[in-house]
Structures are given as structure tokens and as C-alpha cells.
Amino acid sequence: MDVKTAFLNGELDEEIYMEQPEGFVVPSEEKKVCRLGKSLYGLKQAPKQWHEKFDQTMLSNGFKINECDKCVYVKSTQHSFIIVCLYVDDMLIMGSNRDIILTTKKMLTKHFDMKDMGLADVILGIKISKTSDALALSQSHYVETILRKFKAYDSPLAKTPVDLNLHLAKNKDEPECQIEYSRIIGSLMYIMNCTRPDIAYAVNKLSRFTSNPSKDHWKGLIRVLRYLKYTSNYGLHYTRYPVVLEGYSDANWISDSKDTKSTSGYVFTIGGGAVSWKSSKPTCIARFTMESDFIALDKAGEEAEWLRNFLEDIPCWTKPVPAIMVHCDNQSAIGRAQSSMYHGKSRHIRRRHNT
């Protein structure tokens, strides 16, 4: 569902005055101003006021707000449940039966000017495909749009997002089309965050040079676009069973002689499909391989804790939420995580990483 003119529903807490609207100026009173009675598009507090108004409406109708994500609203009884996800003025509604969904839609329509978009097919540029026992998310149409927008649709295909023979370093010369580079990075980040964890490392690496890109950085960027063309139908696929949440973490250690910081990453899956992932560059410098993997494992643990708390408020999930297994391929890091003893080269880890 979509809320029409959502920001106009907010209630103002402050006294705000504005010039008389064009076409509605009172004759001989041109110097007077108008006092706003409701929130208005363009006000810096408009998004906040709209969200508070929506919160009040949902709470007054028996919904609870998810403590980990304030845009997720849940209402459950002994025999049914419904979940409402809000993104600015777009809503995705999921329920255990048709009746509770229709009741919620009527309630929302009573309070706001709504547009019912019907069965969810595409939301926020993400295509939803469903079968009796599976669900898939993809952005093939969005990929095609950006390929045409950035004139890469006719480029040759690439089977991997990264060219291992291309070594990226800081540009010491003038930037090459910096604004266009930033636009492409922004588009790639949206795809990466929504449905494409496979390009997370490449986009994270290339985004470090957004302020001053070189020709080599452009080659790496075009490589990702060529890879997206080759894999435009890739997406996320979730099966009904087994519904198990588990994570994987990994890191490298000084893979580039010109950059002493490692790159770490993690991914969490449910039903075989990724639900959370990240590739990032830690702010601290790891002294050896075990420490870099330990840092990655620590970040994965933070995300696992958030996911577990999030699922505690989801009614269709088994309670209590079981422990989440996080996989790591570094035996030294696993041993360090399972031991309370610090000695030798690992003595600094407790103080540096607060573990």
C-alpha cells in the first residue's frame, strides 16, 4: 500500500510561519505571514512528524513496534498475526490469513489517504516472485535500467565482479569524471544492499576511491557493470524449509602491500538465502591473520545479536530464538573466541577490541 501525501499528516510541535502561498495572497495584506497548522513538504521535521503520527496510529490499534527496527509493526493473537513494514510512505503487509490483512487495510484507509497496490509484485525496485514453497527477490529490471543509463548495456560480459590482475591504488593525478563515478557507485550500492551480496566486496573496494577516481578505478567499475549484465537474473531465493538462521564470516590480511588494513565481511542466511551481509574495511590495523579474522568474527557477532533480537518480536518465528551458529575458517580465531586466556601475541586483543 502507498500513503498519498504522507508528510502532510504530521502534527507540528513548534510554531512555524511561512510566506503566503503564491496565488493566495490576501490583497492589501501582502506583508503578513501564515502560521502552519500541519506539517508540510520541505520542512526538516516533516519525516519525523509523519513517523510519529504513524506510530501513534498503529499503537492505538493494538500493534507493537519492533524494538530493533522501528519501521516494523506487529500484531498477533493466539490464532493469527500480521506484520506491517513501512518505508517512508510505502508499506508491505504480511499476515497469517486474508481477513486480518483486509481488516488492517480498512483501518489504515480510515486514518490516511491510501492507495492499495494489490498483491506485492515490485516494491522499492525489488521484484518479488513466489511459489507454493519458495520466494525469490531480484532486480533484473533495475540492472537493465542502470546499464542503459550509464551506457554499459552493449559492453562485453564478465563472469566475475573483480579483475584479479587489476591493482587499485590511490590516484595522485586529476580525477576522472568524479561525479559520474559517484552516480554509478550509488546505483551499485542500492543493488548490493537489496539483492546482490555477490558484488559487496567489489563495490566496497571501488567506493573507497569515489573522491578521486583514476582510469584503473573506472576499469574496475565497468567490470562490475559487465558482471551485472552477465548475471542480471541473479537474486535471493528462500525456501520454506529448513528455516535456520546461520552466519559466515571471513577476512583477509594485508592483501595489498599499499594498504595495511584488512577487509572483513559476513553473511547471514535463512532458508538458504542471504538476509544480511556486509563487506567493510575495519578502522584498526590487525597485526596478524588471526586478529583480522577475529575482528570479522566480532562484527558478525554484533549482527547476529541484532538479528536474534529482531526475530524475538516476529510472531511466526520459534520462541525462544535459538542460538545462531557463525562459521569461521580460521582455527586460531575460533580457539581465541572459545578461550578466556590471553597470552603471547594475543595479549593486546582484549584491550584493543574490548573482548
DOVOFI-816024 format. One record per residue (C-alpha): residue number from 1; residue in one letter; x, y, z. Coordinates in Angstrom, 3 decimals, m for minus. Example, Ala and Ser with C-alpha at 12.3 -4.5 7.8 and 13.67 -1.06 7.14 Angstrom:
<sites>
> seq, type, x, y, z
> 1, a, 12.300, m4.500, 7.800 $
> 2, s, 13.670, m1.060, 7.140 $
</sites>
This chain:
<sites>
> seq, type, x, y, z
> 1, m, 0.000, 0.000, 0.000 $
> 2, d, 1.028, 3.593, m0.572 $
> 3, v, 0.199, 6.636, 1.572 $
> 4, k, m0.728, 9.672, m0.506 $
> 5, t, 0.930, 12.933, 0.614 $
> 6, a, 2.230, 11.169, 3.729 $
> 7, f, 4.164, 14.121, 5.175 $
> 8, l, 1.012, 16.273, 5.315 $
> 9, n, m0.346, 14.022, 8.085 $
> 10, g, 2.229, 15.076, 10.661 $
> 11, e, 1.324, 17.262, 13.640 $
> 12, l, 3.649, 20.178, 14.402 $
> 13, d, 5.114, 20.669, 17.880 $
> 14, e, 6.583, 24.111, 17.124 $
> 15, e, 5.175, 27.414, 15.908 $
> 16, i, 6.208, 27.783, 12.272 $
> 17, y, 5.344, 30.674, 9.968 $
> 18, m, 5.576, 30.909, 6.198 $
> 19, e, 5.018, 33.430, 3.464 $
> 20, q, 1.564, 33.498, 1.919 $
> 21, p, 1.330, 30.893, m0.876 $
> 22, e, 1.550, 32.190, m4.422 $
> 23, g, m1.941, 32.755, m5.785 $
> 24, f, m3.463, 33.034, m2.303 $
> 25, v, m2.012, 36.357, m1.181 $
> 26, v, m4.624, 38.470, 0.634 $
> 27, p, m4.975, 41.901, m1.049 $
> 28, s, m3.501, 44.772, 0.985 $
> 29, e, m2.113, 42.207, 3.476 $
> 30, e, 0.931, 41.194, 1.467 $
> 31, k, 3.382, 41.660, 4.339 $
> 32, k, 1.580, 39.270, 6.657 $
> 33, v, 2.604, 35.616, 7.045 $
> 34, c, 0.708, 32.376, 7.633 $
> 35, r, 1.024, 30.105, 10.646 $
> 36, l, 1.318, 26.448, 9.711 $
> 37, g, m1.265, 24.193, 11.299 $
> 38, k, 0.065, 20.923, 9.834 $
> 39, s, 3.356, 19.530, 8.648 $
> 40, l, 4.377, 20.427, 5.113 $
> 41, y, 6.719, 19.015, 2.481 $
> 42, g, 10.058, 20.799, 2.681 $
> 43, l, 10.137, 21.099, 6.463 $
> 44, k, 13.151, 19.404, 8.006 $
> 45, q, 10.951, 17.878, 10.718 $
> 46, a, 8.292, 16.604, 8.285 $
> 47, p, 9.627, 12.997, 8.071 $
> 48, k, 9.893, 12.753, 11.867 $
> 49, q, 6.389, 14.141, 12.427 $
> 50, w, 4.920, 11.724, 9.862 $
> 51, h, 6.624, 8.769, 11.500 $
> 52, e, 5.394, 9.782, 14.955 $
> 53, k, 1.845, 10.129, 13.601 $
> 54, f, 2.019, 6.660, 12.053 $
> 55, d, 3.433, 5.207, 15.285 $
> 56, q, 0.544, 6.650, 17.296 $
> 57, t, m1.999, 5.244, 14.852 $
> 58, m, m0.517, 1.746, 14.898 $
> 59, l, m0.087, 1.639, 18.682 $
> 60, s, m3.664, 2.803, 19.262 $
> 61, n, m4.872, m0.094, 17.102 $
> 62, g, m3.080, m2.827, 19.016 $
> 63, f, 0.204, m3.029, 17.111 $
> 64, k, 3.629, m3.242, 18.724 $
> 65, i, 6.772, m1.630, 17.324 $
> 66, n, 9.762, m3.895, 16.790 $
> 67, e, 12.467, m2.752, 19.206 $
> 68, c, 15.280, m3.414, 16.718 $
> 69, d, 13.632, m1.851, 13.670 $
> 70, k, 11.189, 0.961, 14.376 $
> 71, c, 9.637, 0.633, 10.908 $
> 72, v, 8.265, m2.868, 11.583 $
> 73, y, 4.878, m3.171, 13.312 $
> 74, v, 3.461, m6.439, 14.635 $
> 75, k, 0.056, m7.505, 15.917 $
> 76, s, m0.628, m11.067, 16.989 $
> 77, t, m3.308, m13.134, 18.686 $
> 78, q, m3.442, m16.777, 19.641 $
> 79, h, m4.583, m17.781, 16.162 $
> 80, s, m3.329, m15.076, 13.785 $
> 81, f, m0.690, m12.418, 13.215 $
> 82, i, 0.059, m9.523, 10.896 $
> 83, i, 3.275, m7.624, 10.136 $
> 84, v, 3.423, m4.146, 8.570 $
> 85, c, 6.732, m2.836, 7.181 $
> 86, l, 6.954, 0.897, 6.468 $
> 87, y, 9.480, 2.646, 4.221 $
> 88, v, 8.688, 6.389, 4.186 $
> 89, d, 5.220, 6.145, 2.579 $
> 90, d, 5.354, 2.618, 1.121 $
> 91, m, 4.009, m0.367, 3.051 $
> 92, l, 4.372, m4.108, 2.791 $
> 93, i, 1.708, m6.048, 4.697 $
> 94, m, 2.034, m9.743, 5.583 $
> 95, g, m0.494, m11.760, 7.559 $
> 96, s, m1.448, m15.289, 8.526 $
> 97, n, m4.815, m15.007, 6.756 $
> 98, r, m6.698, m12.794, 4.321 $
> 99, d, m9.222, m11.481, 6.859 $
> 100, i, m6.660, m9.879, 9.161 $
> 101, i, m4.951, m8.254, 6.170 $
> 102, l, m8.230, m6.751, 4.930 $
> 103, t, m9.068, m5.515, 8.440 $
> 104, t, m5.693, m3.782, 8.686 $
> 105, k, m6.111, m2.186, 5.257 $
> 106, k, m9.507, m0.800, 6.279 $
> 107, m, m8.011, 0.604, 9.477 $
> 108, l, m5.199, 2.330, 7.578 $
> 109, t, m7.596, 3.715, 4.965 $
> 110, k, m9.725, 5.156, 7.765 $
> 111, h, m6.797, 7.180, 9.132 $
> 112, f, m4.863, 8.047, 5.961 $
> 113, d, m5.475, 8.623, 2.274 $
> 114, m, m4.218, 5.287, 0.945 $
> 115, k, m3.714, 3.645, m2.429 $
> 116, d, m3.994, m0.149, m2.465 $
> 117, m, m1.367, m1.511, m4.864 $
> 118, g, m2.731, m5.054, m4.635 $
> 119, l, m0.633, m8.185, m4.255 $
> 120, a, 3.051, m7.323, m3.774 $
> 121, d, 4.891, m7.711, m7.075 $
> 122, v, 7.524, m4.956, m7.068 $
> 123, i, 8.464, m2.773, m4.108 $
> 124, l, 11.331, m0.263, m3.938 $
> 125, g, 12.720, m1.602, m7.203 $
> 126, i, 12.768, m5.210, m5.947 $
> 127, k, 10.768, m7.826, m7.833 $
> 128, i, 9.042, m10.466, m5.692 $
> 129, s, 8.390, m13.918, m7.173 $
> 130, k, 6.504, m16.573, m5.197 $
> 131, t, 5.678, m20.250, m5.466 $
> 132, s, 3.914, m22.571, m3.031 $
> 133, d, 7.124, m23.359, m1.143 $
> 134, a, 9.643, m20.645, m2.086 $
> 135, l, 10.146, m16.916, m2.566 $
> 136, a, 12.663, m15.035, m4.713 $
> 137, l, 13.832, m11.412, m4.796 $
> 138, s, 15.568, m9.959, m7.849 $
> 139, q, 16.344, m6.652, m9.580 $
> 140, s, 16.913, m7.656, m13.198 $
> 141, h, 14.781, m4.755, m14.432 $
> 142, y, 16.748, m2.291, m12.285 $
> 143, v, 20.046, m3.718, m13.535 $
> 144, e, 18.929, m3.193, m17.127 $
> 145, t, 17.908, 0.380, m16.293 $
> 146, i, 21.305, 1.367, m14.895 $
> 147, l, 23.167, m0.416, m17.699 $
> 148, r, 21.291, 1.691, m20.232 $
> 149, k, 21.554, 4.831, m18.100 $
> 150, f, 25.341, 4.588, m17.856 $
> 151, k, 25.780, 3.358, m21.442 $
> 152, a, 27.126, m0.065, m20.466 $
> 153, y, 24.353, m2.197, m21.953 $
> 154, d, 26.408, m3.135, m25.021 $
> 155, s, 29.596, m3.851, m23.068 $
> 156, p, 31.076, m7.378, m23.232 $
> 157, l, 30.121, m9.785, m20.456 $
> 158, a, 32.283, m10.563, m17.419 $
> 159, k, 31.955, m13.743, m15.348 $
> 160, t, 33.387, m12.255, m12.143 $
> 161, p, 32.917, m8.826, m10.500 $
> 162, v, 36.652, m8.344, m9.846 $
> 163, d, 39.653, m8.493, m12.176 $
> 164, l, 42.446, m10.038, m10.091 $
> 165, n, 45.076, m8.548, m12.386 $
> 166, l, 43.838, m5.011, m11.734 $
> 167, h, 45.534, m3.497, m8.677 $
> 168, l, 43.749, m0.434, m7.327 $
> 169, a, 45.675, 2.345, m5.598 $
> 170, k, 45.070, 5.981, m4.691 $
> 171, n, 45.010, 8.336, m7.644 $
> 172, k, 47.717, 11.001, m7.482 $
> 173, d, 46.558, 12.761, m10.646 $
> 174, e, 43.390, 14.665, m11.540 $
> 175, p, 40.115, 12.735, m11.004 $
> 176, e, 38.468, 11.044, m13.980 $
> 177, c, 34.756, 12.020, m14.220 $
> 178, q, 34.303, 12.051, m10.448 $
> 179, i, 30.584, 12.945, m10.451 $
> 180, e, 29.656, 10.187, m12.915 $
> 181, y, 31.761, 7.717, m10.926 $
> 182, s, 29.847, 8.664, m7.761 $
> 183, r, 26.495, 8.203, m9.507 $
> 184, i, 27.395, 4.698, m10.645 $
> 185, i, 28.712, 3.768, m7.191 $
> 186, g, 25.428, 4.948, m5.652 $
> 187, s, 23.375, 2.826, m8.064 $
> 188, l, 25.565, m0.221, m7.440 $
> 189, m, 25.272, 0.231, m3.679 $
> 190, y, 21.490, 0.098, m3.900 $
> 191, i, 21.608, m3.184, m5.832 $
> 192, m, 24.247, m4.555, m3.465 $
> 193, n, 22.255, m3.691, m0.333 $
> 194, c, 18.979, m5.105, m1.671 $
> 195, t, 19.630, m8.366, m3.519 $
> 196, r, 23.259, m8.771, m4.609 $
> 197, p, 25.719, m9.740, m1.854 $
> 198, d, 27.997, m11.145, m4.573 $
> 199, i, 29.143, m7.638, m5.561 $
> 200, a, 29.603, m6.374, m1.980 $
> 201, y, 33.385, m6.764, m1.942 $
> 202, a, 33.882, m5.157, m5.353 $
> 203, v, 31.612, m2.186, m4.613 $
> 204, n, 33.146, m1.668, m1.170 $
> 205, k, 36.624, m1.637, m2.700 $
> 206, l, 35.725, 0.749, m5.529 $
> 207, s, 33.770, 3.124, m3.284 $
> 208, r, 36.982, 3.977, m1.403 $
> 209, f, 38.143, 5.975, m4.418 $
> 210, t, 34.954, 7.964, m5.050 $
> 211, s, 36.537, 11.338, m4.292 $
> 212, n, 39.395, 10.901, m6.779 $
> 213, p, 38.895, 8.052, m9.279 $
> 214, s, 41.534, 7.099, m11.828 $
> 215, k, 41.336, 5.204, m15.120 $
> 216, d, 42.045, 1.937, m13.290 $
> 217, h, 39.179, 2.609, m10.893 $
> 218, w, 36.922, 3.181, m13.877 $
> 219, k, 38.040, m0.146, m15.343 $
> 220, g, 37.057, m1.850, m12.099 $
> 221, l, 33.708, m0.068, m12.073 $
> 222, i, 32.897, m1.043, m15.658 $
> 223, r, 33.892, m4.599, m14.766 $
> 224, v, 31.133, m4.722, m12.127 $
> 225, l, 28.584, m3.412, m14.652 $
> 226, r, 29.686, m6.067, m17.165 $
> 227, y, 29.294, m8.716, m14.460 $
> 228, l, 25.799, m7.476, m13.622 $
> 229, k, 24.862, m7.777, m17.279 $
> 230, y, 26.083, m11.389, m17.269 $
> 231, t, 24.197, m12.167, m14.035 $
> 232, s, 21.192, m9.849, m14.352 $
> 233, n, 18.794, m12.639, m13.335 $
> 234, y, 20.677, m13.428, m10.125 $
> 235, g, 18.827, m12.747, m6.889 $
> 236, l, 17.923, m14.162, m3.498 $
> 237, h, 15.973, m17.408, m3.175 $
> 238, y, 14.333, m18.529, 0.057 $
> 239, t, 12.781, m21.936, 0.712 $
> 240, r, 10.183, m22.776, 3.327 $
> 241, y, 12.356, m25.423, 4.996 $
> 242, p, 14.727, m25.573, 6.773 $
> 243, v, 14.170, m22.185, 8.424 $
> 244, v, 17.547, m21.892, 10.127 $
> 245, l, 19.466, m18.658, 10.685 $
> 246, e, 23.234, m19.056, 10.439 $
> 247, g, 26.168, m16.825, 9.595 $
> 248, y, 29.575, m16.894, 7.940 $
> 249, s, 32.488, m14.512, 8.485 $
> 250, d, 35.863, m14.105, 6.805 $
> 251, a, 38.684, m11.603, 6.373 $
> 252, n, 41.918, m11.080, 4.509 $
> 253, w, 45.098, m9.649, 5.972 $
> 254, i, 47.122, m7.061, 4.044 $
> 255, s, 46.259, m8.384, 0.604 $
> 256, d, 47.563, m5.107, m0.822 $
> 257, s, 51.100, m4.001, 0.038 $
> 258, k, 49.990, m0.355, m0.230 $
> 259, d, 47.126, m0.772, 2.254 $
> 260, t, 47.898, m2.219, 5.678 $
> 261, k, 44.249, m2.570, 6.729 $
> 262, s, 42.365, m5.802, 6.173 $
> 263, t, 38.943, m6.265, 4.585 $
> 264, s, 36.340, m8.205, 6.554 $
> 265, g, 32.883, m9.458, 5.737 $
> 266, y, 29.971, m11.584, 6.868 $
> 267, v, 26.738, m13.029, 5.526 $
> 268, f, 23.701, m14.485, 7.319 $
> 269, t, 21.225, m16.823, 5.646 $
> 270, i, 17.701, m18.090, 6.292 $
> 271, g, 16.273, m20.944, 4.270 $
> 272, g, 19.320, m20.904, 2.015 $
> 273, g, 19.007, m17.217, 1.074 $
> 274, a, 21.075, m14.300, 2.364 $
> 275, v, 19.259, m11.866, 4.676 $
> 276, s, 22.164, m9.739, 5.923 $
> 277, w, 25.661, m9.161, 4.561 $
> 278, k, 28.498, m6.677, 4.676 $
> 279, s, 31.984, m6.139, 3.318 $
> 280, s, 33.954, m3.405, 5.049 $
> 281, k, 37.371, m2.081, 5.952 $
> 282, p, 37.998, m2.001, 9.732 $
> 283, t, 39.325, 1.213, 11.216 $
> 284, c, 42.077, m0.589, 13.135 $
> 285, i, 45.129, m2.399, 11.791 $
> 286, a, 45.285, m6.140, 12.503 $
> 287, r, 48.752, m7.367, 13.426 $
> 288, f, 48.309, m10.870, 12.050 $
> 289, t, 45.834, m13.135, 10.248 $
> 290, m, 44.137, m14.459, 13.371 $
> 291, e, 43.385, m10.950, 14.595 $
> 292, s, 41.870, m9.882, 11.260 $
> 293, d, 39.566, m12.936, 11.313 $
> 294, f, 38.775, m12.271, 14.967 $
> 295, i, 37.726, m8.710, 14.115 $
> 296, a, 35.460, m10.050, 11.347 $
> 297, l, 34.016, m12.636, 13.739 $
> 298, d, 33.319, m9.920, 16.298 $
> 299, k, 31.423, m7.814, 13.729 $
> 300, a, 29.457, m10.884, 12.660 $
> 301, g, 28.609, m11.491, 16.318 $
> 302, e, 27.209, m7.963, 16.620 $
> 303, e, 24.953, m8.560, 13.610 $
> 304, a, 23.906, m11.981, 14.929 $
> 305, e, 22.846, m10.383, 18.210 $
> 306, w, 20.772, m7.771, 16.361 $
> 307, l, 19.119, m10.391, 14.128 $
> 308, r, 18.255, m12.562, 17.102 $
> 309, n, 16.666, m9.646, 18.968 $
> 310, f, 14.779, m8.671, 15.808 $
> 311, l, 13.333, m12.177, 15.444 $
> 312, e, 12.162, m12.154, 19.073 $
> 313, d, 9.413, m9.721, 18.014 $
> 314, i, 8.411, m11.652, 14.869 $
> 315, p, 5.359, m13.770, 15.823 $
> 316, c, 5.816, m16.574, 13.275 $
> 317, w, 9.351, m17.363, 14.480 $
> 318, t, 10.011, m20.127, 17.019 $
> 319, k, 10.448, m18.805, 20.565 $
> 320, p, 12.860, m18.588, 22.207 $
> 321, v, 15.069, m17.825, 19.231 $
> 322, p, 17.805, m20.486, 19.204 $
> 323, a, 21.493, m19.645, 19.272 $
> 324, i, 22.901, m18.582, 15.898 $
> 325, m, 25.865, m20.542, 14.572 $
> 326, v, 28.530, m18.345, 12.970 $
> 327, h, 31.033, m20.203, 10.776 $
> 328, c, 34.686, m19.174, 10.547 $
> 329, d, 37.535, m20.908, 8.685 $
> 330, n, 40.383, m19.679, 10.905 $
> 331, q, 41.092, m22.239, 13.629 $
> 332, s, 43.226, m19.791, 15.616 $
> 333, a, 40.375, m17.256, 15.716 $
> 334, i, 37.920, m19.974, 16.777 $
> 335, g, 40.268, m21.078, 19.541 $
> 336, r, 40.747, m17.476, 20.666 $
> 337, a, 36.952, m16.942, 20.790 $
> 338, q, 36.459, m20.090, 22.891 $
> 339, s, 39.271, m19.351, 25.332 $
> 340, s, 39.408, m16.840, 28.171 $
> 341, m, 43.202, m16.901, 28.255 $
> 342, y, 45.274, m14.171, 26.590 $
> 343, h, 48.985, m14.750, 26.128 $
> 344, g, 51.902, m14.038, 23.841 $
> 345, k, 50.967, m12.126, 20.716 $
> 346, s, 47.246, m12.060, 21.578 $
> 347, r, 47.542, m10.138, 24.857 $
> 348, h, 46.603, m6.828, 23.230 $
> 349, i, 43.335, m8.130, 21.726 $
> 350, r, 41.255, m7.758, 24.912 $
> 351, r, 42.211, m4.100, 25.304 $
> 352, r, 42.070, m3.177, 21.587 $
> 353, h, 38.777, m4.881, 20.750 $
> 354, n, 37.123, m4.970, 24.186 $
> 355, t, 36.576, m8.745, 24.053 $
</sites>
